[in-house]
Amino acid sequence: MLESTLRRASEHRPEFVQMTTWNDYTEGTQIEPSWLRLDNTCLDICGSSCLTTESCDSFGLFTDCTKPLGTSWGPADPSCGIIGNISAWDDYNRVKQHISFERSASAALAAAARR
């Protein structure tokens, strides 16, 4: 949904855009640096009991092909069929680049209007 949200924002150029997201990692809608947990690793490292990916019976829901596996930079889940490394920062960086581009475009339009 991130790509379509940014595309629509560019097309319609509203005064602001609110990107609704949820930190539900099984849905892949988070916009923050994150990566997939390796099998049988703790999901909640701060909790007193270690809930693991296997104890969740996720049935593959932890697979997000936009996120690397087990670290902030590295390969995707093997079931994704992605060759090469990906970054946990990609979505976050795409939003930053979009905002930067839109600010530059707005400044250029304002400058052209003043001439």
C-alpha positions in Angstrom: 0.0 0.0 0.0 2.9 2.4 0.5 3.7 2.7 -3.2 0.1 3.5 -4.1 -0.2 6.0 -1.3 2.9 7.9 -2.4 1.8 7.8 -6.0 -1.7 9.2 -5.2 -0.1 11.9 -3.0 2.1 12.9 -6.0 -0.8 12.9 -8.4 -3.2 15.0 -6.3 -0.7 17.1 -4.3 -2.8 17.5 -1.1 -1.6 19.9 1.6 -0.9 16.9 3.9 -0.9 13.1 3.7 -1.6 10.9 6.7 -0.2 7.4 6.2 -2.2 5.1 8.4 -0.1 2.2 9.6 -0.1 -0.3 12.3 2.8 -2.0 14.0 1.4 -5.4 13.2 4.5 -7.1 11.7 2.5 -10.0 10.3 0.7 -7.6 7.9 3.9 -5.8 6.8 2.3 -2.4 7.2 4.9 -0.9 9.5 7.0 2.0 8.3 10.0 1.7 10.5 13.3 -0.2 10.2 12.4 -3.8 10.9 13.3 -7.3 9.9 11.8 -10.7 10.0 12.7 -12.9 13.0 14.4 -16.2 12.2 12.5 -19.3 13.1 12.3 -20.2 16.8 13.6 -16.8 17.9 12.0 -14.6 20.5 9.4 -12.1 19.3 9.3 -10.2 22.6 12.9 -9.9 23.8 11.7 -7.6 26.6 9.1 -9.9 28.0 9.6 -12.3 30.9 8.6 -15.2 28.8 10.0 -15.8 25.3 7.2 -16.0 22.8 8.8 -17.5 19.7 7.8 -17.4 16.0 7.1 -21.1 16.2 4.8 -20.8 19.2 2.6 -18.3 17.4 1.6 -20.8 14.7 1.9 -18.0 12.2 1.5 -20.2 9.2 4.0 -18.1 7.3 2.4 -14.8 8.2 5.8 -13.5 9.4 7.0 -13.5 5.8 7.3 -10.0 4.4 9.3 -10.0 1.2 10.2 -6.4 1.6 12.1 -7.1 4.9 15.4 -8.9 5.4 15.6 -12.0 7.4 17.2 -11.9 10.9 19.1 -8.6 10.6 18.6 -5.0 9.4 20.5 -5.7 6.1 20.6 -9.0 4.3 18.6 -11.6 2.3 14.8 -11.8 2.3 13.0 -14.9 3.5 14.1 -17.8 1.2 10.4 -18.3 0.1 10.4 -14.8 -1.4 12.7 -15.7 -4.3 14.6 -12.4 -4.0 18.2 -12.4 -5.1 20.6 -10.1 -3.3 20.3 -8.2 0.0 17.5 -5.9 1.0 17.4 -3.3 3.8 15.1 -3.0 6.8 15.1 0.8 6.1 13.7 0.7 2.6 10.1 1.8 3.4 11.3 4.5 5.7 13.8 5.8 3.2 11.2 5.8 0.4 8.9 8.0 2.5 11.8 10.4 3.3 12.7 10.6 -0.4 9.1 11.3 -1.4 8.9 14.1 1.1 12.2 15.6 -0.1 11.1 15.4 -3.7 7.7 17.0 -3.1 9.3 19.8 -1.1 11.8 20.5 -4.0 9.0 20.4 -6.5 6.8 22.8 -4.5 9.7 25.2 -4.0 10.4 25.1 -7.8 6.7 25.8 -8.6 6.6 28.7 -6.1 9.8 30.2 -7.6 8.4 29.9 -11.1 5.2 31.6 -10.0 7.1 34.6 -8.6 8.8 35.3 -11.9 
